[in-house]
Amino acid sequence: MIVTKVSDLRVKSERFDFETENATELYEKLRDAMCESNGIGLSAIQLGIPKRVFVIGNPDSPDEVMPFFNPSIVDVFGDNVKLDEGCLSFPGLFLKISRPDCCRVRYANINGDIETNQFRGITSRAIQHEYDHLDGILYTKRTTSLYLDRARRKQKKMNRMRKKIA
């Protein structure tokens, strides 16, 4: 179940400890919840687990979903691109968010081995979004109050339409 209580999402997550915690179990829990919700990314805090872990990938290819344990964005570069961005914790709320097109990330894989890789496009955007969650930063803070208000009105309208159809 995705946590929707905003105050819970504002918590800064703690490092994952490979010595005392089960990486495979947490990865599978995150992957399954992300795929079930048809998302492209999910952080542990969104499941109420305040650990510095997230997953990203195509929900239609669960075996290819990548885990990022204790990640650190070491560089962002490229053009800033403004695109609609959603969040599984805010269903139906899409905001135009500007983010750099590329990022370089250092993280531990599921075995605890450190990797550094470069990502671009939607993958980079998803990483930056999920990384924000680890620091308690919500994507609603990355837009203006005017755009946020418009998006919330549109979200309410869409929810009313969905209820009429259901």
N, C-alpha and C positions, 0 to 999 in steps of 0.2 A: 504494500500500500504506500502510495506517495504521500509524504507529509505535506500538508497544505497550511499549517499554522505558521504564519510569517515569522513570528518571534523565534520559533525553533530553527528556521533557516538562517537567521542572523548570527548564529553561533559560529565562532571560528573553530575549525576542526583540528584535532590533535593528530600527531604523526601515527602512522600505522606501525606496529611493532611485530616484525616477522618472527621473533622469538616466542612471543606469548599469544599471538593471534593467528587464526586460520585464514590465510590468504585465499585459498581455493574456495572455501565456503562463502566468504564475503564477495568474491568475484562472481560466483554463480548466482548469488542472491541479487546482486546489482544487475547483472546481465539479464536474468530472467524477468525482473521487474521492468527494466527498460524495454525489452522486446515485447512483453505483454502490453505495455502502455503505448507501443508503437513510437517510441522516441529514438533520438540518435545519440543521446547522452544522458547519464544519470550519475549524480554524486551520492556518496554514502549518507550525507546529512539529509538528503531528500527522503531517505528511509528511516530517519531518526537516529542514524549512527554517526556520531561526530568524529569520523576518522578521515584523514587526508587521502581519499581514494575516490576515483570515478572511473566510469567506463564510457566508451564511445564506439559507435559502429552502426551498421545497417541492421535494423530490427528483423529483417527477413533473412539475415545470415548470422544467427547467434554464435556459430562456431568461430566467426571472424571478429567478434566484439573484443576490443582491446582494453585491458585494464591499465590504469596509471596509479601506482602506489607512491605516496609521498612526492608528488610531482613539484617541479619548480620551472616556471617559464623563465628561461635564461635570456631570451631575446624575442622581440616582436619587430617585424619589418614589412616592407611592401606598402602598397597604397592602403589608406583607410577606406573601407568599403561599408556602405550603409545598406543593410538588408533587414527584412522582417525576421524577427527572432521570437521563438516561443519557449515555453518552459513547462515541463510536466507538472510542476507545482502550481502553475497558473493556467489551467486548461482554457484554451480559446483566447488567451490574451497575447496578441502579437504586436511587437513594438519594433520600430525602426531603430536599429542599434548600429553605431559605427565602430568597427574594429579593424585592426591591421590584418591584411590578407594572409600573412605568414607568421609562424612562431617556431621557436626552437625550444624543446622541452627536455628536461632531464627528469627521469622517473625510474622507479623500480618496477620490473615486470613481476609476474605472479610468483616467480622463484626467488625474488629479492635481488636479482641482478640489476645493476644500474645501466640504463641506456640513455642515450641522447639522440633525439631525432628531430627532424624539421618537418613541419606540416604546413599545408596551404589550403586556401579555399574553405569549404564548409567544414572540413575536418579541423582546421585551425580555429575557426569560429566556435565549434562545439567545445574544443579544448579550453579556449579562453572563457567561455560561458561556465563550464563546469568548474574550472579553476577558481573563478569568482565565488562560486558556492562554498568552496573550501575555506575561504576567508570571510564568509558571512555576507558577501556582497550580492545583492539581487539585481537582476537585469533591469528592473523597474527604476533603479537609481542611475542608469546609463542613458536616460532619455529626459526630455523636458517634461514638466508637469502638464503642459498643453497637449503634447502627444500622448502622454499617459492617460489623461482624462478622455481624449477622443477614443483611444483604444479600449478603455473600460466601457464606454458607452456602446461601442461596436460589439464588444464581448457580451454585454447584457442583452443586446438586441438579438444576437445569434443564439444565445441560450433560450430566450423566449421562443424563437422560431423552432428550435430543436424540441422544446417541450410540446409545442402544438403538433409537431409531426409524430412524436412518440405516443 
